[in-house]
Amino acid sequence: MSDTIGFTVQEEKWEHREVVRLTFEAPDRPVNVLTPEVMASLKKILDDLERQPPSAVILQSDKQDIFIAGADINVIAAIKNPAEAAALAEQGRNILWKLHTIRCPTFAAIDGVALGGGLELALFCDYRIVSDHPKTRLGLPEVNLGIIPGFGGTQMLPRIVGLTAALDLILTCR
């Protein structure tokens, strides 16, 4: 597989197993953020993997102390109307659902912050491996901006951590 916007795709083979590492990288930015271009790239990668699923997929970051800091706030600010916001959220949900339903185990290797859409992406993986580094933080801070997480994380979070813990995380922005 070739490199794509926002990701380096690396295939690793051991005997009869193939693991695909998707390394999120935004060389022109200090943090990894989800943009429409990055999400389209992720969809293309998942479409390719769907045709011939590997033994596992690992999502990771090339940035120190950052997994994914969420959606690009400039993209959110440029939304002109509710229909455009709904369309972008639906596209994101569809892509993350594709990640969730791919026919192999998926892992999010989180070292550092996984916020907003970054946490939502991790929630749609089958497994999340989270480092105990002091800078590691998980959260949905867009609620502080009056934005409801739009990729489906508010539905996945209670399934993973339980309703009480999920509501605390969703409502307090901690």
N, CA and C atoms as a LAMMPS dump frame, in Angstrom:
ITEM: TIMESTEP
0
ITEM: NUMBER OF ATOMS
522
ITEM: BOX BOUNDS ff ff ff
-5.0000000000000000e+02 5.0000000000000000e+02
-5.0000000000000000e+02 5.0000000000000000e+02
-5.0000000000000000e+02 5.0000000000000000e+02
ITEM: ATOMS id mol type element x y z
1 1 1 N 0.838 -1.189 0
2 1 2 C 0 0 0
3 1 3 C 0.878 1.245 0
4 2 1 N 0.415 2.257 -0.64
5 2 2 C 1.196 3.481 -0.711
6 2 3 C 0.815 4.421 0.428
7 3 1 N 1.647 5.421 0.608
8 3 2 C 1.339 6.441 1.608
9 3 3 C 0.17 7.271 1.108
10 4 1 N -0.614 7.767 2.046
11 4 2 C -1.779 8.563 1.704
12 4 3 C -1.776 9.801 2.581
13 5 1 N -2.697 10.726 2.319
14 5 2 C -2.754 11.965 3.079
15 5 3 C -3.024 11.665 4.548
16 6 1 N -2.104 12.097 5.398
17 6 2 C -2.291 11.96 6.837
18 6 3 C -1.837 10.647 7.43
19 7 1 N -1.541 9.647 6.6
20 7 2 C -1.167 8.34 7.124
21 7 3 C 0.005 7.75 6.35
22 8 1 N 0.82 7.004 7.058
23 8 2 C 1.757 6.099 6.429
24 8 3 C 1.216 4.707 6.692
25 9 1 N 1.106 3.912 5.655
26 9 2 C 0.584 2.561 5.769
27 9 3 C 1.762 1.605 5.663
28 10 1 N 1.93 0.799 6.702
29 10 2 C 3.064 -0.123 6.747
30 10 3 C 2.53 -1.532 6.993
31 11 1 N 2.873 -2.439 6.099
32 11 2 C 2.474 -3.834 6.246
33 11 3 C 3.627 -4.609 6.871
34 12 1 N 3.318 -5.379 7.899
35 12 2 C 4.31 -6.215 8.568
36 12 3 C 3.831 -7.653 8.499
37 13 1 N 4.719 -8.563 8.147
38 13 2 C 4.332 -9.969 8.019
39 13 3 C 5.187 -10.827 8.94
40 14 1 N 4.502 -11.728 9.628
41 14 2 C 5.148 -12.747 10.451
42 14 3 C 4.5 -14.067 10.101
43 15 1 N 5.284 -14.957 9.559
44 15 2 C 4.78 -16.259 9.12
45 15 3 C 3.517 -16.061 8.28
46 16 1 N 2.376 -16.495 8.739
47 16 2 C 1.144 -16.398 7.952
48 16 3 C 0.253 -15.23 8.382
49 17 1 N 0.773 -14.312 9.186
50 17 2 C -0.026 -13.183 9.661
51 17 3 C 0.482 -11.874 9.045
52 18 1 N -0.481 -10.997 8.791
53 18 2 C -0.145 -9.673 8.273
54 18 3 C -0.808 -8.62 9.148
55 19 1 N 0.01 -7.728 9.688
56 19 2 C -0.486 -6.617 10.497
57 19 3 C -0.237 -5.34 9.707
58 20 1 N -1.26 -4.494 9.656
59 20 2 C -1.123 -3.211 8.975
60 20 3 C -1.093 -2.12 10.031
61 21 1 N -0.032 -1.31 9.998
62 21 2 C 0.091 -0.146 10.89
63 21 3 C -0.29 1.099 10.104
64 22 1 N -1.257 1.824 10.649
65 22 2 C -1.614 3.119 10.09
66 22 3 C -1.039 4.164 11.034
67 23 1 N 0.002 4.822 10.609
68 23 2 C 0.635 5.842 11.426
69 23 3 C 0.126 7.2 10.986
70 24 1 N -0.565 7.863 11.902
71 24 2 C -1.124 9.178 11.631
72 24 3 C 0.006 10.182 11.71
73 25 1 N 0.131 10.993 10.667
74 25 2 C 1.187 11.998 10.644
75 25 3 C 0.71 13.242 9.908
76 26 1 N 0.988 14.347 10.516
77 26 2 C 0.693 15.645 9.916
78 26 3 C 1.975 16.466 10.021
79 27 1 N 2.902 16.271 9.081
80 27 2 C 4.214 16.913 9.204
81 27 3 C 4.173 18.434 9.221
82 28 1 N 3.116 19.017 8.65
83 28 2 C 3.014 20.473 8.587
84 28 3 C 2.254 21.068 9.771
85 29 1 N 1.91 20.239 10.757
86 29 2 C 1.142 20.707 11.917
87 29 3 C 1.811 20.236 13.207
88 30 1 N 1.636 20.998 14.276
89 30 2 C 2.224 20.566 15.557
90 30 3 C 1.465 19.405 16.194
91 31 1 N 0.183 19.222 15.82
92 31 2 C -0.619 18.116 16.353
93 31 3 C -1.361 17.443 15.2
94 32 1 N -1.754 16.199 15.425
95 32 2 C -2.574 15.491 14.446
96 32 3 C -4.025 15.909 14.621
97 33 1 N -4.653 16.341 13.532
98 33 2 C -6.069 16.691 13.557
99 33 3 C -6.763 16.016 12.381
100 34 1 N -8.053 15.795 12.558
101 34 2 C -8.865 15.191 11.512
102 34 3 C -9.421 16.289 10.615
103 35 1 N -9.1 16.204 9.356
104 35 2 C -9.616 17.119 8.344
105 35 3 C -10.444 16.292 7.358
106 36 1 N -11.243 16.933 6.516
107 36 2 C -11.972 16.158 5.498
108 36 3 C -11.032 15.34 4.604
109 37 1 N -9.862 15.893 4.295
110 37 2 C -8.901 15.175 3.451
111 37 3 C -8.352 13.939 4.168
112 38 1 N -8.048 14.081 5.448
113 38 2 C -7.531 12.954 6.23
114 38 3 C -8.605 11.875 6.368
115 39 1 N -9.837 12.288 6.611
116 39 2 C -10.927 11.319 6.742
117 39 3 C -11.172 10.594 5.41
118 40 1 N -11.092 11.31 4.295
119 40 2 C -11.245 10.673 2.984
120 40 3 C -10.119 9.675 2.745
121 41 1 N -8.929 10.031 3.182
122 41 2 C -7.793 9.13 3.058
123 41 3 C -7.995 7.871 3.906
124 42 1 N -8.486 8.051 5.127
125 42 2 C -8.765 6.902 5.991
126 42 3 C -9.823 6.007 5.344
127 43 1 N -10.844 6.594 4.755
128 43 2 C -11.874 5.807 4.072
129 43 3 C -11.266 4.982 2.946
130 44 1 N -10.396 5.591 2.146
131 44 2 C -9.75 4.878 1.043
132 44 3 C -8.914 3.714 1.566
133 45 1 N -8.166 3.956 2.628
134 45 2 C -7.343 2.892 3.22
135 45 3 C -8.244 1.746 3.693
136 46 1 N -9.324 2.089 4.388
137 46 2 C -10.235 1.061 4.901
138 46 3 C -10.926 0.317 3.766
139 47 1 N -11.28 1.021 2.682
140 47 2 C -11.86 0.356 1.511
141 47 3 C -10.888 -0.688 0.971
142 48 1 N -9.601 -0.312 0.863
143 48 2 C -8.577 -1.247 0.376
144 48 3 C -8.429 -2.437 1.322
145 49 1 N -8.42 -2.172 2.631
146 49 2 C -8.253 -3.248 3.612
147 49 3 C -9.483 -4.156 3.669
148 50 1 N -10.634 -3.601 3.377
149 50 2 C -11.873 -4.378 3.389
150 50 3 C -11.849 -5.472 2.313
151 51 1 N -11.23 -5.155 1.177
152 51 2 C -11.157 -6.12 0.079
153 51 3 C -10.289 -7.32 0.44
154 52 1 N -9.236 -7.077 1.207
155 52 2 C -8.341 -8.154 1.628
156 52 3 C -7.896 -7.855 3.063
157 53 1 N -8.733 -8.223 4.045
158 53 2 C -8.431 -7.87 5.437
159 53 3 C -7.131 -8.513 5.942
160 54 1 N -6.334 -7.735 6.643
161 54 2 C -5.132 -8.292 7.258
162 54 3 C -5.502 -9.037 8.543
163 55 1 N -4.51 -9.528 9.251
164 55 2 C -4.754 -10.191 10.544
165 55 3 C -5.141 -9.173 11.604
166 56 1 N -4.646 -7.937 11.482
167 56 2 C -4.967 -6.871 12.437
168 56 3 C -4.572 -5.528 11.847
169 57 1 N -5.2 -4.47 12.386
170 57 2 C -4.851 -3.094 12.021
171 57 3 C -4.539 -2.344 13.309
172 58 1 N -3.409 -1.63 13.305
173 58 2 C -3.005 -0.817 14.458
174 58 3 C -2.955 0.632 14.009
175 59 1 N -3.697 1.504 14.71
176 59 2 C -3.623 2.932 14.448
177 59 3 C -2.73 3.556 15.511
178 60 1 N -1.78 4.358 15.078
179 60 2 C -0.851 5.003 15.999
180 60 3 C -0.486 6.373 15.465
181 61 1 N 0.27 7.109 16.239
182 61 2 C 0.66 8.466 15.862
183 61 3 C 2.171 8.576 15.763
184 62 1 N 2.627 9.434 14.895
185 62 2 C 4.064 9.7 14.847
186 62 3 C 4.459 10.881 15.729
187 63 1 N 3.477 11.532 16.334
188 63 2 C 3.747 12.697 17.19
189 63 3 C 3.96 12.254 18.631
190 64 1 N 4.934 12.838 19.267
191 64 2 C 5.176 12.569 20.679
192 64 3 C 4.081 13.243 21.504
193 65 1 N 3.497 12.51 22.412
194 65 2 C 2.487 13.005 23.354
195 65 3 C 1.146 13.375 22.709
196 66 1 N 0.934 13.013 21.449
197 66 2 C -0.332 13.311 20.77
198 66 3 C -0.747 12.078 19.974
199 67 1 N -1.948 11.584 20.228
200 67 2 C -2.523 10.571 19.336
201 67 3 C -3.238 11.36 18.237
202 68 1 N -4.416 11.873 18.535
203 68 2 C -5.125 12.768 17.626
204 68 3 C -5.839 13.803 18.493
205 69 1 N -5.621 15.063 18.186
206 69 2 C -6.174 16.142 19.004
207 69 3 C -7.608 16.487 18.629
208 70 1 N -8.2 15.766 17.697
209 70 2 C -9.593 15.998 17.339
210 70 3 C -9.739 16.516 15.932
211 71 1 N -10.918 17.022 15.643
212 71 2 C -11.189 17.597 14.324
213 71 3 C -10.529 18.97 14.233
214 72 1 N -10.2 19.352 13.014
215 72 2 C -9.588 20.656 12.769
216 72 3 C -10.613 21.742 13.099
217 73 1 N -10.312 22.552 14.088
218 73 2 C -11.234 23.584 14.554
219 73 3 C -11.528 24.603 13.442
220 74 1 N -10.584 24.815 12.52
221 74 2 C -10.819 25.737 11.402
222 74 3 C -11.89 25.2 10.451
223 75 1 N -11.921 23.883 10.28
224 75 2 C -12.961 23.272 9.447
225 75 3 C -14.321 23.447 10.119
226 76 1 N -14.366 23.232 11.428
227 76 2 C -15.612 23.396 12.173
228 76 3 C -16.089 24.85 12.091
229 77 1 N -15.159 25.79 12.262
230 77 2 C -15.523 27.213 12.233
231 77 3 C -16.034 27.646 10.858
232 78 1 N -15.599 26.961 9.802
233 78 2 C -15.994 27.349 8.445
234 78 3 C -17.355 26.784 8.031
235 79 1 N -17.946 25.952 8.862
236 79 2 C -19.256 25.386 8.53
237 79 3 C -20.278 26.521 8.473
238 80 1 N -21.046 26.553 7.391
239 80 2 C -21.95 27.679 7.162
240 80 3 C -23.39 27.446 7.616
241 81 1 N -23.802 26.172 7.717
242 81 2 C -25.206 25.919 8.072
243 81 3 C -25.353 24.529 8.684
244 82 1 N -26.474 24.268 9.312
245 82 2 C -26.702 22.966 9.957
246 82 3 C -26.625 21.778 8.994
247 83 1 N -27.076 21.967 7.757
248 83 2 C -27.038 20.865 6.784
249 83 3 C -25.596 20.455 6.483
250 84 1 N -24.712 21.436 6.363
251 84 2 C -23.296 21.146 6.108
252 84 3 C -22.685 20.429 7.313
253 85 1 N -23.022 20.872 8.513
254 85 2 C -22.523 20.22 9.729
255 85 3 C -23.017 18.781 9.798
256 86 1 N -24.289 18.567 9.508
257 86 2 C -24.854 17.217 9.549
258 86 3 C -24.186 16.31 8.517
259 87 1 N -23.913 16.848 7.328
260 87 2 C -23.275 16.047 6.282
261 87 3 C -21.858 15.64 6.682
262 88 1 N -21.091 16.578 7.248
263 88 2 C -19.729 16.248 7.694
264 88 3 C -19.748 15.227 8.826
265 89 1 N -20.666 15.386 9.762
266 89 2 C -20.771 14.433 10.871
267 89 3 C -21.153 13.048 10.352
268 90 1 N -22.079 12.992 9.397
269 90 2 C -22.489 11.695 8.845
270 90 3 C -21.338 11.019 8.104
271 91 1 N -20.57 11.79 7.342
272 91 2 C -19.405 11.226 6.656
273 91 3 C -18.43 10.638 7.675
274 92 1 N -18.179 11.38 8.75
275 92 2 C -17.279 10.893 9.799
276 92 3 C -17.789 9.622 10.442
277 93 1 N -19.081 9.602 10.769
278 93 2 C -19.684 8.402 11.373
279 93 3 C -19.569 7.2 10.444
280 94 1 N -19.817 7.408 9.155
281 94 2 C -19.733 6.305 8.192
282 94 3 C -18.319 5.744 8.096
283 95 1 N -17.34 6.616 8.12
284 95 2 C -15.945 6.166 8.043
285 95 3 C -15.561 5.414 9.317
286 96 1 N -15.947 5.936 10.474
287 96 2 C -15.611 5.245 11.723
288 96 3 C -16.377 3.931 11.839
289 97 1 N -17.595 3.873 11.313
290 97 2 C -18.332 2.6 11.324
291 97 3 C -17.62 1.572 10.439
292 98 1 N -17.065 2.027 9.323
293 98 2 C -16.279 1.143 8.453
294 98 3 C -15.079 0.589 9.222
295 99 1 N -14.424 1.425 10.012
296 99 2 C -13.314 0.976 10.857
297 99 3 C -13.807 -0.063 11.868
298 100 1 N -14.955 0.2 12.459
299 100 2 C -15.509 -0.674 13.487
300 100 3 C -15.92 -2.043 12.936
301 101 1 N -16.336 -2.089 11.683
302 101 2 C -16.878 -3.328 11.128
303 101 3 C -15.921 -4.071 10.206
304 102 1 N -14.709 -3.579 10.049
305 102 2 C -13.75 -4.289 9.199
306 102 3 C -13.517 -5.683 9.787
307 103 1 N -13.29 -6.661 8.931
308 103 2 C -13.233 -8.057 9.363
309 103 3 C -11.864 -8.477 9.899
310 104 1 N -11.328 -7.679 10.811
311 104 2 C -10.106 -8.044 11.526
312 104 3 C -10.057 -7.196 12.793
313 105 1 N -9.299 -7.617 13.798
314 105 2 C -9.193 -6.801 15.013
315 105 3 C -8.498 -5.47 14.714
316 106 1 N -9.002 -4.402 15.337
317 106 2 C -8.401 -3.085 15.189
318 106 3 C -7.97 -2.572 16.556
319 107 1 N -6.835 -1.913 16.589
320 107 2 C -6.234 -1.424 17.83
321 107 3 C -5.894 0.055 17.672
322 108 1 N -6.161 0.84 18.703
323 108 2 C -5.694 2.226 18.767
324 108 3 C -4.595 2.26 19.816
325 109 1 N -3.388 2.592 19.415
326 109 2 C -2.25 2.702 20.331
327 109 3 C -2.124 4.172 20.728
328 110 1 N -2.625 4.491 21.924
329 110 2 C -2.727 5.889 22.365
330 110 3 C -1.61 6.214 23.344
331 111 1 N -0.775 7.155 22.96
332 111 2 C 0.259 7.692 23.838
333 111 3 C 0.155 9.206 23.717
334 112 1 N -0.383 9.841 24.728
335 112 2 C -0.618 11.276 24.667
336 112 3 C -2.101 11.553 24.578
337 113 1 N -2.452 12.719 24.068
338 113 2 C -3.857 13.115 24.072
339 113 3 C -4.63 12.471 22.927
340 114 1 N -5.842 12.039 23.248
341 114 2 C -6.825 11.574 22.27
342 114 3 C -8.093 12.339 22.61
343 115 1 N -8.339 13.389 21.867
344 115 2 C -9.436 14.288 22.199
345 115 3 C -10.448 14.363 21.058
346 116 1 N -11.684 14.65 21.414
347 116 2 C -12.731 14.859 20.419
348 116 3 C -12.792 13.725 19.418
349 117 1 N -12.676 14.067 18.142
350 117 2 C -12.711 13.073 17.076
351 117 3 C -11.615 12.036 17.2
352 118 1 N -10.495 12.4 17.816
353 118 2 C -9.424 11.421 18.036
354 118 3 C -9.853 10.333 18.999
355 119 1 N -10.544 10.733 20.077
356 119 2 C -11.078 9.738 21.006
357 119 3 C -12.187 8.944 20.33
358 120 1 N -13.031 9.618 19.567
359 120 2 C -14.104 8.903 18.882
360 120 3 C -13.526 7.848 17.937
361 121 1 N -12.484 8.184 17.196
362 121 2 C -11.836 7.214 16.323
363 121 3 C -11.355 6.017 17.144
364 122 1 N -10.718 6.264 18.272
365 122 2 C -10.221 5.173 19.121
366 122 3 C -11.374 4.322 19.659
367 123 1 N -12.497 4.939 19.968
368 123 2 C -13.643 4.195 20.497
369 123 3 C -14.213 3.228 19.465
370 124 1 N -14.058 3.525 18.196
371 124 2 C -14.562 2.641 17.154
372 124 3 C -13.605 1.496 16.838
373 125 1 N -12.407 1.509 17.423
374 125 2 C -11.506 0.365 17.301
375 125 3 C -11.976 -0.723 18.264
376 126 1 N -11.59 -1.959 17.99
377 126 2 C -11.957 -3.068 18.872
378 126 3 C -11.251 -2.962 20.213
379 127 1 N -10.019 -2.476 20.198
380 127 2 C -9.206 -2.393 21.416
381 127 3 C -8.488 -1.059 21.452
382 128 1 N -8.293 -0.56 22.66
383 128 2 C -7.534 0.66 22.877
384 128 3 C -6.42 0.337 23.864
385 129 1 N -5.194 0.624 23.466
386 129 2 C -4.043 0.449 24.338
387 129 3 C -3.593 1.855 24.693
388 130 1 N -3.673 2.201 25.981
389 130 2 C -3.415 3.571 26.415
390 130 3 C -2.195 3.582 27.323
391 131 1 N -1.229 4.444 27.018
392 131 2 C -0.022 4.519 27.837
393 131 3 C -0.335 5.184 29.179
394 132 1 N 0.545 4.96 30.121
395 132 2 C 0.395 5.603 31.433
396 132 3 C 1.259 6.867 31.531
397 133 1 N 1.655 7.399 30.397
398 133 2 C 2.451 8.632 30.366
399 133 3 C 1.636 9.761 31
400 134 1 N 2.254 10.637 31.784
401 134 2 C 1.503 11.724 32.443
402 134 3 C 0.76 12.652 31.478
403 135 1 N 1.205 12.758 30.227
404 135 2 C 0.531 13.639 29.27
405 135 3 C -0.651 12.962 28.564
406 136 1 N -0.862 11.686 28.813
407 136 2 C -1.97 10.991 28.171
408 136 3 C -3.289 11.46 28.766
409 137 1 N -4.182 11.925 27.9
410 137 2 C -5.498 12.417 28.3
411 137 3 C -6.516 11.984 27.252
412 138 1 N -7.676 11.571 27.712
413 138 2 C -8.785 11.22 26.825
414 138 3 C -9.94 12.146 27.152
415 139 1 N -10.617 12.671 26.146
416 139 2 C -11.727 13.563 26.45
417 139 3 C -12.475 14.024 25.224
418 140 1 N -13.586 14.673 25.492
419 140 2 C -14.453 15.234 24.457
420 140 3 C -14.62 16.739 24.717
421 141 1 N -13.552 17.524 24.541
422 141 2 C -13.591 18.942 24.917
423 141 3 C -14.452 19.823 24.035
424 142 1 N -14.915 19.315 22.897
425 142 2 C -15.74 20.153 22.025
426 142 3 C -17.04 20.567 22.701
427 143 1 N -17.429 19.84 23.737
428 143 2 C -18.624 20.209 24.492
429 143 3 C -18.441 21.604 25.107
430 144 1 N -17.203 21.957 25.483
431 144 2 C -16.913 23.294 26
432 144 3 C -17.189 24.379 24.971
433 145 1 N -17.162 24.012 23.689
434 145 2 C -17.419 24.968 22.612
435 145 3 C -18.889 24.955 22.192
436 146 1 N -19.687 24.143 22.883
437 146 2 C -21.102 24.032 22.532
438 146 3 C -21.349 23.088 21.377
439 147 1 N -20.38 22.214 21.091
440 147 2 C -20.49 21.27 19.983
441 147 3 C -20.67 19.869 20.552
442 148 1 N -21.673 19.168 20.087
443 148 2 C -21.875 17.782 20.486
444 148 3 C -20.956 16.915 19.632
445 149 1 N -20.208 15.98 20.23
446 149 2 C -19.366 15.091 19.426
447 149 3 C -20.211 14.429 18.331
448 150 1 N -19.773 14.544 17.093
449 150 2 C -20.628 14.167 15.98
450 150 3 C -20.319 12.87 15.269
451 151 1 N -19.261 12.165 15.651
452 151 2 C -18.885 10.952 14.92
453 151 3 C -19.42 9.672 15.563
454 152 1 N -20.204 9.792 16.623
455 152 2 C -20.778 8.607 17.249
456 152 3 C -20.113 8.194 18.55
457 153 1 N -19.163 8.959 19.013
458 153 2 C -18.462 8.624 20.251
459 153 3 C -19.359 8.624 21.477
460 154 1 N -20.383 9.477 21.466
461 154 2 C -21.271 9.523 22.628
462 154 3 C -22.131 8.264 22.712
463 155 1 N -22.263 7.541 21.618
464 155 2 C -22.975 6.266 21.653
465 155 3 C -22.039 5.116 21.991
466 156 1 N -20.807 5.18 21.52
467 156 2 C -19.842 4.095 21.763
468 156 3 C -19.294 4.138 23.191
469 157 1 N -19.069 5.33 23.722
470 157 2 C -18.446 5.459 25.041
471 157 3 C -19.213 4.714 26.136
472 158 1 N -20.537 4.859 26.262
473 158 2 C -21.25 4.118 27.317
474 158 3 C -21.136 2.603 27.17
475 159 1 N -21.039 2.12 25.947
476 159 2 C -20.89 0.675 25.718
477 159 3 C -19.55 0.164 26.232
478 160 1 N -18.575 1.047 26.254
479 160 2 C -17.221 0.628 26.629
480 160 3 C -16.946 0.858 28.11
481 161 1 N -17.349 2.027 28.644
482 161 2 C -17.015 2.356 30.039
483 161 3 C -18.213 2.371 30.977
484 162 1 N -19.416 2.161 30.44
485 162 2 C -20.623 2.227 31.259
486 162 3 C -21.231 3.62 31.207
487 163 1 N -22.534 3.678 31.486
488 163 2 C -23.269 4.925 31.329
489 163 3 C -22.804 6.02 32.285
490 164 1 N -22.605 5.694 33.565
491 164 2 C -22.231 6.711 34.554
492 164 3 C -20.894 7.36 34.207
493 165 1 N -19.884 6.537 33.927
494 165 2 C -18.561 7.075 33.582
495 165 3 C -18.623 7.863 32.275
496 166 1 N -19.402 7.357 31.307
497 166 2 C -19.514 8.052 30.021
498 166 3 C -20.178 9.411 30.182
499 167 1 N -21.253 9.471 30.948
500 167 2 C -21.927 10.754 31.156
501 167 3 C -21.012 11.756 31.842
502 168 1 N -20.224 11.292 32.807
503 168 2 C -19.279 12.174 33.475
504 168 3 C -18.286 12.752 32.468
505 169 1 N -17.758 11.908 31.598
506 169 2 C -16.78 12.362 30.62
507 169 3 C -17.428 13.294 29.584
508 170 1 N -18.619 12.931 29.122
509 170 2 C -19.292 13.717 28.09
510 170 3 C -19.756 15.075 28.624
511 171 1 N -20.322 15.112 29.814
512 171 2 C -20.938 16.33 30.325
513 171 3 C -19.972 17.284 31.015
514 172 1 N -18.873 16.775 31.54
515 172 2 C -17.953 17.642 32.284
516 172 3 C -16.756 18.098 31.465
517 173 1 N -16.54 17.471 30.328
518 173 2 C -15.398 17.826 29.452
519 173 3 C -14.062 17.535 30.114
520 174 1 N -14.055 16.707 31.145
521 174 2 C -12.797 16.381 31.799
522 174 3 C -12.026 15.348 31.04
